[in-house]
Amino acid sequence: MRSTAYNQRLLRGQAPSYERLQARLAEDHASQPSQPQAIHCGWGRLLIGHTYPDATTLAEALLAEQPGERDIALYVAAPHQVLAHAPQQLFLDPSDTLRLWFSDYRPARRIFRGFHIRRAQNDADWQAINCLYQTRNMLPIDPTKLTPYNEGGPTYWLAEDEDSGAVIGSVMGLNHQRAFRDPENGSSLWCLAVAPQCSRPGVGEALVRHLIEHCMSRGLSYLDLSVLHDNRQAKKLYAKLGFRELQTFSLKRKNGINQTLFLGPGPQAELNPYARIIVDEALRRGIEVQVDDAEAGLFTLSHGGRRIRCRESLCDLTSAVSMTLCQDKRLTHRALSRAGLSVPAQRLAGSAEDNATFLAEHGSLVVKPVDGEQGQGVAVDLRTPGEVQEAIERARVFDQRVLLESYHQGHDLRILVIGYEVVAAAIRRPAEIIGDGRHSIGELIDAQSRRRQAATGGESRIPKDAETLRTLHGAGLDYDSVLPAGQRLAVRKTANLHTGGTLEDVTAILHPTLRDAAIKAARALEIPVVGLDLLVPAADQPDYVFIEANERAGLANHEPQPTAERFVDLLFPLSQATS
């Protein structure tokens, strides 16, 4: 008996249970009662709780979770009874289950542009989805473990950018009718993720709507999903689509993956992502962590008789002299030049006449404070004496000493060196928006900033400051301008991540000359952990110009490269796992 709009209203207040399921199957004249169902999703199993006849059976199934996987028991009507069987091993998941009855669904009024949605089809798709999931700290999928589709297994969908071909989002759907003969003809959504660097608006909403409409086309009646109780941004989207809370519960096994869910926020909860990635890796290895100042990213790691203080990736192993060589960009320039590495022409800002002369020699300049970070006070590609003088005044807010450098075109490449080995490399691209023909540039910047802040724990946003406005004016635009649908616009000249820039991992294709130059630069500065910024025509070509060195590089920016692992290896070599 298919659910109609009338009997759906009667069902809405009824939570799923084993007794209800068996009664509904009997109404549909099912030949036999439902058997316990476990669907493998590639990262673990979904245990369909109301197909299990008693709490003991469900508890035993959860305790059979395999190492490195994450099982979820959903639709648990009496979680206290299951927990009573294994209170030390199981816990109540702090997530809400939401349901959308398709009779409440309204199609989108807007058109989603610039990407298309299709099923995952091959090894390249799985690899791309797993890279996306790793950037979101989600478990990767092992497609060889998936319950086959014809046996009720899940379907993965991906959103693919039409220009670059990159996978910018993914979602998993499960058809309950196929999975466990659901007499209510339901479905569920899992593993929704959108790439942090995605500049296409509406990817997450489009994936959810695609799955809804796909399930509707199969004659199904509702879609369920699970969302953490405090994920306000996601809940706002789901409420807009018509989802409402369903009174049911989920259970999980206590393991390292779920640790924050059953232990609650530890002392590292207030750390920024750049400190937290290191602390999480240390805790995984049994290294003692003491958070000294969460706001400043200060913590102390202790293991055996060894104790090291850190401020994010800056640690006791970096000497004060090496730190000074990186902070003072004049000293960085001289140290790298003495090592025979390619650097731009550089001088301190002086009189207006001297600055104009330096500009005439090089045609275009970069202005930056001598001691600055996170792209503050940096202006790029200045071509007139007036622009140079204005940029100098803005830079002096951060340091009275201001540098002028010759401007070199190319891609902004960050190479991370740990222990004098290259661990990661990424092309950094300036903040970019894509027009939709409706919203102003200012509105698109605000929307992009919200996505970046959500993806980086508030560390990245596009400032609507003088530098952004100068970039827009250079293109003959302002904040009120409306871009045609599909038109891309870089709204900053610099590619700093704190000002909305994005990363493209190029570790695998980094040219050996660039790799050797980065190691040589780290040795010239005698610094064990450093992020080096270069301008290059391409990551797989040998030409380069060094721009600066960062003594406190953001390790979290290079996931899925093993940056935190190599950092903790450097600090505590005896903590490395033995093969």
ZAMARGU-4260 file (C-alpha; in steps of 0.2 Angstrom, whole numbers, plus 5000, padded with zeros to 4 digits):
<rodrens>
0) 5000/5000/5000 | 5008/5016/4994 | 5008/5031/5006 | 4996/5045/5000 | 4995/5063/5006
5) 4981/5058/5018 | 4989/5043/5026 | 5006/5052/5027 | 4998/5065/5038 | 4993/5051/5050
10) 5011/5043/5049 | 5020/5059/5053 | 5019/5058/5071 | 5024/5040/5072 | 5042/5035/5075
15) 5049/5020/5066 | 5049/5004/5076 | 5050/4985/5074 | 5032/4982/5078 | 5026/4996/5066
20) 5037/4989/5052 | 5030/4971/5055 | 5012/4977/5055 | 5014/4987/5039 | 5022/4972/5031
25) 5007/4961/5036 | 4995/4974/5029 | 5004/4972/5013 | 5003/4953/5014 | 5021/4951/5015
30) 5026/4932/5015 | 5038/4933/5029 | 5043/4946/5042 | 5058/4958/5040 | 5075/4952/5043
35) 5089/4962/5051 | 5097/4973/5037 | 5114/4980/5037 | 5119/4990/5021 | 5138/4993/5018
40) 5141/5011/5012 | 5160/5009/5009 | 5165/5018/5025 | 5154/5007/5036 | 5137/4999/5038
45) 5120/5007/5040 | 5111/4996/5052 | 5092/4998/5049 | 5087/4998/5068 | 5068/4994/5066
50) 5072/4978/5056 | 5081/4971/5072 | 5069/4961/5083 | 5077/4966/5100 | 5090/4977/5108
55) 5102/4962/5110 | 5103/4958/5092 | 5106/4976/5087 | 5119/4979/5101 | 5129/4963/5095
60) 5128/4970/5077 | 5135/4987/5082 | 5149/4978/5092 | 5154/4969/5076 | 5160/4985/5068
65) 5176/4983/5059 | 5192/4993/5063 | 5194/5009/5053 | 5175/5009/5049 | 5160/5018/5056
70) 5144/5009/5058 | 5128/5019/5061 | 5112/5011/5069 | 5097/5022/5063 | 5078/5021/5068
75) 5082/5015/5085 | 5065/5017/5095 | 5072/5012/5112 | 5091/5017/5112 | 5092/5015/5131
80) 5089/4997/5130 | 5102/4994/5117 | 5115/5005/5127 | 5111/4994/5142 | 5119/4979/5134
85) 5136/4988/5130 | 5137/5005/5139 | 5156/5006/5138 | 5156/5003/5119 | 5141/5011/5112
90) 5134/5029/5113 | 5119/5039/5108 | 5123/5050/5093 | 5120/5069/5096 | 5112/5071/5079
95) 5094/5075/5073 | 5085/5064/5061 | 5075/5075/5048 | 5062/5069/5036 | 5054/5077/5020
100) 5038/5070/5014 | 5038/5073/4996 | 5020/5079/4996 | 5028/5095/5005 | 5042/5097/4992
105) 5042/5112/4981 | 5054/5112/4966 | 5068/5126/4965 | 5063/5143/4957 | 5082/5146/4953
110) 5093/5138/4940 | 5109/5130/4946 | 5123/5134/4933 | 5141/5129/4930 | 5140/5111/4936
115) 5131/5095/4932 | 5126/5080/4943 | 5129/5062/4939 | 5132/5045/4947 | 5150/5040/4952
120) 5155/5028/4939 | 5174/5023/4939 | 5190/5023/4950 | 5194/5041/4945 | 5177/5046/4952
125) 5179/5037/4968 | 5196/5044/4970 | 5190/5062/4968 | 5175/5059/4980 | 5188/5053/4993
130) 5199/5068/4991 | 5184/5079/4994 | 5179/5069/5009 | 5196/5070/5017 | 5196/5089/5015
135) 5180/5088/5026 | 5187/5076/5038 | 5175/5062/5032 | 5179/5044/5030 | 5184/5038/5013
140) 5174/5026/5003 | 5181/5008/4998 | 5170/5004/4983 | 5174/4986/4984 | 5165/4984/5001
145) 5149/4992/4995 | 5133/4982/4996 | 5129/4979/4977 | 5115/4990/4970 | 5104/4975/4965
150) 5105/4970/4983 | 5099/4986/4990 | 5115/4995/4991 | 5118/5014/4990 | 5121/5026/4975
155) 5134/5040/4976 | 5131/5056/4965 | 5144/5069/4962 | 5143/5087/4956 | 5156/5091/4942
160) 5161/5108/4937 | 5158/5111/4919 | 5173/5121/4916 | 5187/5112/4926 | 5179/5095/4927
165) 5183/5095/4946 | 5172/5086/4958 | 5165/5100/4969 | 5152/5090/4978 | 5145/5073/4982
170) 5130/5064/4991 | 5124/5046/4994 | 5107/5040/4993 | 5098/5024/4999 | 5082/5017/4992
175) 5073/5010/5007 | 5061/5000/4997 | 5075/4990/4989 | 5086/4990/5004 | 5073/4982/5017
180) 5056/4981/5008 | 5051/4997/5017 | 5032/4997/5016 | 5032/5016/5018 | 5043/5018/5002
185) 5056/5029/5010 | 5074/5034/5006 | 5088/5043/5015 | 5103/5055/5011 | 5120/5053/5018
190) 5138/5060/5016 | 5133/5077/5008 | 5149/5087/5006 | 5154/5102/4995 | 5172/5106/4991
195) 5178/5121/5003 | 5186/5130/4988 | 5170/5129/4978 | 5165/5145/4970 | 5149/5139/4962
200) 5134/5144/4972 | 5121/5132/4977 | 5130/5115/4975 | 5124/5108/4991 | 5106/5113/4988
205) 5107/5106/4971 | 5113/5089/4976 | 5100/5088/4989 | 5086/5093/4977 | 5093/5081/4964
210) 5092/5066/4976 | 5074/5071/4981 | 5068/5072/4963 | 5077/5056/4959 | 5068/5047/4973
215) 5052/5055/4969 | 5054/5048/4951 | 5056/5031/4958 | 5039/5032/4967 | 5046/5034/4984
220) 5037/5045/4998 | 5050/5053/5009 | 5068/5057/5011 | 5077/5056/5028 | 5094/5063/5034
225) 5104/5064/5049 | 5112/5081/5054 | 5122/5086/5070 | 5111/5095/5082 | 5122/5111/5081
230) 5125/5112/5062 | 5114/5128/5060 | 5119/5131/5042 | 5114/5114/5036 | 5098/5114/5046
235) 5093/5131/5039 | 5095/5124/5021 | 5085/5108/5026 | 5071/5119/5034 | 5070/5129/5018
240) 5067/5113/5008 | 5053/5107/5020 | 5062/5094/5031 | 5055/5092/5049 | 5062/5083/5064
245) 5058/5064/5066 | 5057/5057/5084 | 5069/5043/5082 | 5087/5040/5087 | 5104/5034/5081
250) 5118/5024/5089 | 5136/5022/5086 | 5151/5013/5092 | 5164/5022/5103 | 5180/5023/5092
255) 5193/5036/5088 | 5183/5042/5073 | 5168/5046/5084 | 5178/5052/5099 | 5172/5070/5099
260) 5154/5065/5098 | 5154/5054/5114 | 5168/5063/5124 | 5161/5081/5121 | 5172/5096/5117
265) 5189/5094/5124 | 5202/5107/5127 | 5207/5108/5109 | 5189/5112/5104 | 5192/5131/5104
270) 5208/5130/5094 | 5209/5136/5076 | 5210/5123/5062 | 5229/5126/5060 | 5232/5121/5078
275) 5218/5108/5080 | 5225/5097/5065 | 5241/5095/5075 | 5233/5092/5092 | 5221/5079/5084
280) 5236/5069/5076 | 5245/5070/5093 | 5230/5063/5103 | 5229/5049/5090 | 5246/5044/5095
285) 5244/5045/5113 | 5254/5061/5115 | 5249/5071/5130 | 5241/5088/5125 | 5240/5104/5136
290) 5231/5119/5128 | 5240/5134/5135 | 5230/5148/5125 | 5217/5142/5113 | 5214/5159/5106
295) 5232/5161/5101 | 5234/5143/5095 | 5247/5139/5109 | 5249/5121/5116 | 5262/5110/5123
300) 5265/5092/5118 | 5273/5079/5129 | 5278/5061/5126 | 5290/5051/5136 | 5303/5063/5142
305) 5301/5075/5128 | 5291/5091/5129 | 5288/5104/5115 | 5278/5120/5114 | 5270/5125/5099
310) 5260/5139/5091 | 5251/5130/5077 | 5266/5124/5066 | 5279/5135/5075 | 5288/5125/5088
315) 5303/5125/5100 | 5313/5117/5086 | 5313/5134/5076 | 5326/5145/5083 | 5323/5164/5086
320) 5335/5168/5072 | 5327/5157/5059 | 5310/5165/5064 | 5317/5182/5062 | 5324/5178/5045
325) 5306/5173/5039 | 5297/5188/5048 | 5309/5202/5041 | 5306/5200/5022 | 5322/5210/5019
330) 5332/5196/5028 | 5323/5183/5019 | 5327/5191/5002 | 5346/5192/5007 | 5347/5174/5014
335) 5339/5167/4998 | 5349/5178/4987 | 5365/5172/4995 | 5360/5154/4993 | 5359/5157/4974
340) 5340/5156/4973 | 5330/5167/4961 | 5322/5182/4970 | 5313/5198/4964 | 5321/5216/4965
345) 5318/5224/4981 | 5320/5240/4991 | 5313/5250/5005 | 5300/5263/5001 | 5308/5280/5001
350) 5303/5297/4994 | 5290/5298/4981 | 5303/5302/4968 | 5313/5286/4973 | 5298/5275/4973
355) 5293/5282/4955 | 5310/5279/4949 | 5310/5261/4955 | 5293/5259/4947 | 5299/5265/4930
360) 5313/5252/4931 | 5302/5238/4933 | 5285/5243/4926 | 5274/5235/4940 | 5277/5234/4958
365) 5272/5224/4974 | 5270/5234/4990 | 5271/5224/5007 | 5275/5228/5025 | 5292/5222/5031
370) 5284/5212/5045 | 5267/5206/5040 | 5257/5190/5038 | 5240/5183/5031 | 5241/5195/5016
375) 5238/5211/5027 | 5244/5227/5019 | 5250/5218/5002 | 5245/5226/4986 | 5250/5218/4969
380) 5253/5224/4951 | 5254/5243/4955 | 5257/5252/4939 | 5256/5271/4943 | 5265/5282/4956
385) 5248/5286/4964 | 5244/5268/4966 | 5261/5264/4974 | 5260/5279/4986 | 5242/5274/4992
390) 5247/5256/4994 | 5262/5262/5005 | 5251/5271/5016 | 5239/5256/5018 | 5254/5245/5022
395) 5261/5257/5035 | 5246/5252/5046 | 5254/5235/5049 | 5273/5241/5049 | 5281/5258/5046
400) 5294/5249/5036 | 5287/5245/5019 | 5295/5236/5005 | 5294/5238/4986 | 5297/5223/4975
405) 5297/5220/4956 | 5281/5212/4951 | 5282/5195/4942 | 5267/5186/4934 | 5263/5168/4937
410) 5254/5157/4948 | 5256/5158/4967 | 5264/5142/4973 | 5265/5137/4991 | 5278/5123/4995
415) 5278/5116/5013 | 5294/5109/5019 | 5295/5099/5035 | 5312/5091/5041 | 5320/5097/5025
420) 5308/5087/5014 | 5294/5093/5003 | 5278/5087/5011 | 5265/5097/5001 | 5263/5109/4987
425) 5248/5119/4981 | 5244/5132/4968 | 5235/5146/4978 | 5222/5156/4967 | 5215/5173/4972
430) 5197/5174/4978 | 5185/5172/4964 | 5166/5174/4961 | 5155/5168/4947 | 5141/5179/4941
435) 5123/5173/4940 | 5115/5187/4931 | 5105/5192/4947 | 5115/5196/4962 | 5127/5210/4963
440) 5146/5208/4965 | 5145/5213/4983 | 5131/5200/4987 | 5142/5187/4978 | 5157/5191/4989
445) 5147/5190/5005 | 5140/5173/5000 | 5157/5167/4995 | 5164/5173/5012 | 5151/5164/5022
450) 5155/5148/5013 | 5174/5150/5016 | 5172/5155/5034 | 5161/5139/5037 | 5174/5128/5028
455) 5189/5135/5037 | 5182/5138/5055 | 5181/5157/5052 | 5199/5158/5046 | 5196/5163/5028
460) 5185/5177/5021 | 5185/5190/5007 | 5187/5207/5015 | 5178/5221/5006 | 5192/5233/5008
465) 5202/5245/4998 | 5212/5231/4989 | 5196/5222/4984 | 5188/5238/4978 | 5204/5243/4968
470) 5204/5226/4960 | 5186/5229/4955 | 5189/5246/4949 | 5203/5239/4938 | 5190/5229/4929
475) 5178/5244/4927 | 5166/5237/4941 | 5161/5240/4959 | 5151/5231/4972 | 5134/5235/4964
480) 5139/5228/4947 | 5130/5213/4941 | 5140/5200/4932 | 5132/5190/4918 | 5128/5172/4922
485) 5144/5161/4921 | 5157/5175/4921 | 5171/5173/4932 | 5180/5187/4941 | 5195/5187/4953
490) 5191/5200/4966 | 5208/5200/4974 | 5226/5201/4966 | 5234/5191/4980 | 5230/5173/4983
495) 5232/5173/5002 | 5220/5160/5010 | 5215/5171/5024 | 5208/5184/5011 | 5197/5171/5002
500) 5210/5162/4991 | 5209/5144/4987 | 5221/5129/4985 | 5224/5116/4971 | 5236/5102/4977
505) 5250/5100/4965 | 5262/5089/4975 | 5262/5075/4963 | 5267/5085/4948 | 5279/5097/4957
510) 5295/5099/4946 | 5311/5093/4953 | 5319/5110/4951 | 5306/5118/4962 | 5307/5104/4975
515) 5326/5106/4976 | 5325/5125/4977 | 5312/5124/4992 | 5324/5112/5001 | 5339/5123/4998
520) 5329/5138/5004 | 5324/5129/5020 | 5342/5125/5023 | 5347/5143/5020 | 5335/5149/5033
525) 5340/5134/5044 | 5321/5131/5048 | 5314/5114/5051 | 5296/5119/5046 | 5292/5132/5033
530) 5279/5137/5020 | 5288/5145/5005 | 5279/5156/4992 | 5285/5156/4974 | 5278/5163/4958
535) 5279/5150/4944 | 5272/5149/4926 | 5267/5131/4931 | 5270/5118/4945 | 5277/5106/4933
540) 5290/5119/4925 | 5307/5123/4932 | 5306/5143/4932 | 5302/5152/4948 | 5304/5167/4959
545) 5304/5166/4978 | 5293/5179/4986 | 5293/5175/5005 | 5295/5162/5019 | 5282/5158/5032
550) 5288/5152/5049 | 5270/5147/5054 | 5263/5138/5039 | 5245/5132/5039 | 5246/5113/5039
555) 5227/5111/5038 | 5227/5120/5021 | 5236/5105/5012 | 5224/5091/5016 | 5224/5077/5011
560) 5243/5078/5011 | 5250/5070/5027 | 5256/5087/5034 | 5251/5085/5053 | 5258/5067/5052
565) 5275/5073/5046 | 5275/5087/5058 | 5272/5076/5073 | 5285/5064/5066 | 5298/5078/5067
570) 5293/5082/5084 | 5292/5065/5091 | 5300/5052/5080 | 5298/5038/5092 | 5279/5040/5091
575) 5279/5034/5073 | 5269/5018/5069 | 5281/5004/5065 | 5277/4994/5050
</rodrens>
